[in-house]
């Protein structure tokens, strides 16, 4: 992968990571169009770490308060009984436990099905189907959700609902934010709260996935794809810079408008990919990592 290809894919990652349009699908498609091969799951996971640093920067105060609240409750500042230590009297502490609980499903699934995630599920026909199906689900959820709940209304059951939705993000074409935001809307959360919690929930999963793939690549056990270390690092830096700006803009948009433009984009992208597959410009499994 050349430097300009890495910069282009970094831009793609930065622009699409926080939008419910699936950044992994964009990287899979654009990577093959410009470089003739799938950049690979390692490249995808590591560049997502760049955009996740943007989340850490944007939500730094929320994350700080959550960590401090968790620690002070755990050590008994709000009471020595187990309920107090679990955050019964501190919303920030409860949020930490909710994020930990919601992260369990994707950790277990990611480890157990890593081989399929890197190969079978990156087939572009599969991507087309998920773009359409989850576009429909997002459209329905956005149109008919009650939007009466906020982040402070989170419960263990709702946290698990977000967590199981995040598992679907392992499939290119689903979209991490798209899946979790759709779940949040379906459970009754307002658009901004669903997006905020979605991005916070993604922090441990994305950073953990990136480090996991780096370790596997270092051990020679990962499907490396077409991108080398230098190209991956360059794309990651670009993704961080662009992602931070996009994150700010996206949260302002969803606070006032619906998700319809993103839904229509998913449908349009699916149609374009079908045409490119049928005309031979793209191959469903071309350049799959080995």
C-alpha positions in Angstrom: 0.0 0.0 0.0 1.4 3.4 -1.0 1.4 6.5 1.1 -1.3 8.2 -0.8 -3.5 5.1 -0.6 -2.9 5.0 3.2 -3.9 8.7 3.4 -7.0 8.1 1.4 -8.1 5.2 3.5 -7.3 7.2 6.7 -9.7 9.9 5.4 -12.3 7.2 4.7 -12.0 5.8 8.2 -12.1 9.2 9.8 -15.1 10.4 7.8 -17.2 7.2 8.3 -16.3 5.7 11.7 -18.9 7.7 13.7 -21.5 7.7 11.0 -24.0 4.8 10.9 -22.7 3.7 7.4 -20.0 1.2 8.4 -16.4 2.3 8.2 -15.2 -1.2 7.8 -17.3 -1.7 4.7 -16.0 1.6 3.2 -12.4 0.5 3.8 -13.1 -2.9 2.3 -14.6 -1.4 -0.8 -12.3 1.6 -1.3 -9.2 -0.4 -0.4 -9.9 -2.8 -3.3 -10.8 0.0 -5.7 -7.6 2.0 -5.2 -5.2 -0.8 -4.2 -6.6 -3.9 -5.8 -6.9 -5.8 -2.5 -8.7 -5.9 0.8 -6.6 -3.8 3.3 -7.4 -6.5 5.9 -8.9 -6.8 9.3 -5.7 -5.8 11.0 -5.6 -2.5 9.1 -9.3 -1.9 9.9 -8.9 -2.6 13.6 -5.8 -0.4 14.0 -7.0 2.6 12.1 -10.2 2.4 14.2 -7.9 3.0 17.2 -7.1 6.4 15.6 -10.7 7.5 15.6 -11.1 6.1 19.1 -8.4 8.4 20.4 -10.7 11.2 19.0 -13.5 9.8 21.2 -11.1 9.8 24.2 -10.3 13.5 23.5 -13.9 14.6 23.0 -15.4 12.8 25.9 -12.3 13.2 28.2 -14.3 14.8 31.0 -17.1 12.2 30.9 -14.5 9.4 30.9 -12.6 11.0 33.7 -15.7 11.4 35.8 -16.8 7.8 35.1 -13.4 6.4 36.1 -13.2 8.5 39.3 -16.8 7.7 40.2 -16.2 4.0 39.7 -13.0 4.0 41.9 -14.5 6.1 44.7 -17.6 3.9 44.9 -15.6 0.7 44.7 -13.4 1.7 47.6 -16.5 2.5 49.7 -16.6 6.3 49.7 -20.4 6.2 49.3 -21.0 3.2 51.6 -19.4 -0.1 52.5 -22.2 -2.4 51.4 -22.0 -4.1 48.0 -24.8 -2.0 46.4 -23.0 1.2 47.2 -19.7 -0.2 46.0 -21.5 -1.1 42.7 -22.6 2.5 42.2 -26.1 2.6 43.7 -25.5 6.2 44.8 -23.3 7.4 41.9 -24.3 7.5 38.2 -20.8 7.7 37.0 -19.8 4.5 38.8 -22.8 2.7 37.4 -21.9 3.9 33.9 -18.5 2.2 34.3 -20.1 -1.1 35.2 -22.6 -0.7 32.4 -19.9 -0.2 29.8 -17.9 -3.2 31.2 -21.1 -5.3 31.1 -21.9 -4.2 27.6 -18.3 -5.0 26.4 -18.5 -8.7 27.4 -20.5 -9.9 24.3 -18.1 -8.4 21.7 -15.0 -9.6 23.5 -16.2 -13.2 23.7 -17.6 -13.2 20.1 -14.5 -11.5 18.7 -12.1 -14.1 20.1 -14.3 -17.1 19.2 -15.0 -16.1 15.6 -11.9 -14.1 14.7 -11.2 -16.3 11.6 -14.6 -15.9 10.1 -14.6 -12.1 10.8 -11.3 -11.8 8.8 -12.4 -14.0 5.9 -16.0 -15.1 5.3 -17.8 -12.1 6.7 -15.7 -9.8 4.5 -17.4 -11.1 1.3 -18.9 -8.1 -0.5 -22.2 -9.8 -1.2 -22.6 -10.2 2.6 -21.7 -6.5 3.0 -24.4 -5.5 0.5 -27.0 -7.4 2.5 -26.0 -5.9 5.8 -25.9 -2.4 4.4 -29.6 -2.8 3.3 -30.9 -4.8 6.2 -29.5 -2.6 8.9 -30.4 0.5 7.0 -34.0 -0.6 7.2 -33.7 -1.3 10.9 -32.2 2.1 11.6 -34.9 3.8 9.5 -37.7 2.1 11.3 -36.1 2.6 14.8 -35.5 6.3 14.1 -39.1 6.8 12.8 -41.0 5.1 15.5 -38.8 5.3 18.6 -40.3 7.0 21.6 -37.0 8.8 22.4 -38.0 9.4 26.0 -34.9 7.9 27.7 -31.5 9.5 28.4 -28.1 8.1 29.4 -29.0 8.4 33.1 -31.9 5.9 32.5 -29.4 3.1 31.7 -30.0 -0.3 33.4 -28.1 -3.6 33.2 -30.6 -5.0 30.8 -30.4 -2.0 28.5 -26.6 -2.1 28.8 -26.6 -5.7 27.6 -28.9 -4.7 24.7 -26.3 -2.2 23.6 -23.6 -4.8 24.1 -25.2 -7.5 21.9 -25.9 -4.9 19.2 -22.2 -4.0 19.2 -21.4 -7.6 18.4 -23.0 -7.1 15.0 -20.3 -4.4 14.3 -17.8 -7.3 13.7 -19.6 -7.7 10.3 -18.5 -5.2 7.6 -21.6 -3.4 6.4 -23.4 -3.3 9.8 -21.7 -0.3 11.4 -20.8 -0.2 15.1 -22.6 3.1 15.6 -25.4 2.1 13.4 -26.1 -1.1 15.3 -25.8 0.3 18.8 -27.7 3.5 17.9 -30.4 1.5 16.3 -30.6 -0.6 19.5 -30.7 2.5 21.6 -33.5 4.1 19.6 -35.5 0.8 19.7 -35.1 0.8 23.5 -36.5 4.3 23.7 -33.3 6.5 24.0 -33.2 9.9 22.3 -30.9 10.3 19.4 -28.1 12.2 21.2 -28.1 9.8 24.2 -28.0 6.7 22.0 -25.0 8.2 20.1 -23.2 9.3 23.2 -23.5 5.9 24.9 -22.6 4.1 21.6 -19.3 6.0 21.3 -18.4 5.5 25.0 -19.3 1.8 24.8 -17.0 1.4 21.8 -13.9 2.6 23.6 -12.8 -0.6 25.3 -13.9 -2.8 22.4 -12.1 -0.8 19.7 -8.9 -0.2 21.7 -8.9 -3.9 22.8 -9.4 -5.1 19.2 -6.7 -2.9 17.9 -4.1 -4.1 20.4 -5.2 -7.7 20.0 -4.7 -7.5 16.2 -1.3 -5.8 16.7 -0.2 -8.6 18.9 -1.4 -11.3 16.5 0.3 -9.5 13.6 3.5 -9.4 15.6 3.2 -13.1 16.3 2.5 -13.8 12.6 -0.9 -15.3 13.4 -3.1 -12.6 11.9 -4.4 -12.2 8.3 -2.4 -9.0 7.5 -4.0 -8.0 4.2 -2.4 -5.5 1.8 -1.3 -2.8 4.3 2.2 -2.7 5.9 3.0 -1.2 9.3 4.0 2.2 7.9 0.9 2.6 5.8 -1.3 1.5 8.7 0.3 4.1 11.1 -0.1 6.9 8.5 -3.7 6.0 7.9 -4.3 5.9 11.7 -3.0 9.4 12.3 -5.1 10.8 9.4 -8.2 8.9 10.8 -7.7 10.5 14.2 -7.5 14.1 12.9 -10.5 13.8 10.5 -12.5 11.7 13.0 -12.4 14.3 15.7 -13.9 16.9 13.4 -16.5 14.5 12.1 -17.5 13.4 15.6 -18.3 17.0 16.7 -20.3 17.6 13.6 -22.2 14.3 13.7 -23.3 14.9 17.3 -24.6 18.4 16.4 -26.5 17.0 13.5 -28.2 14.1 15.3 -29.3 16.4 18.1 -31.5 18.2 15.7 -32.2 16.0 12.7 -33.1 12.4 11.8 -30.8 9.6 10.5 -32.6 9.5 7.1 -29.6 10.8 5.1 -27.4 8.1 6.5 -30.0 5.4 5.8 -30.3 6.6 2.2 -26.5 6.6 1.8 -26.5 2.9 2.9 -29.0 2.0 0.3 -27.1 4.0 -2.4 -23.8 2.4 -1.4 -25.3 -1.1 -1.5 -26.6 -0.4 -5.0 -23.3 0.9 -6.2 -21.5 -2.2 -4.9 -23.9 -4.5 -6.6 -23.3 -2.8 -9.9 -19.5 -3.0 -9.4 -19.7 -6.6 -8.5 -21.9 -7.5 -11.5 -19.6 -5.6 -13.9 -16.5 -7.2 -12.5 -14.9 -4.0 -11.2 -15.0 -5.5 -7.7 -14.7 -9.2 -6.7 -16.6 -10.5 -3.7 -13.6 -12.1 -2.2 -10.8 -10.5 -4.2 -7.6 -9.9 -2.2 -9.1 -11.4 0.9 -6.4 -11.6 3.6 -4.6 -14.8 3.9 
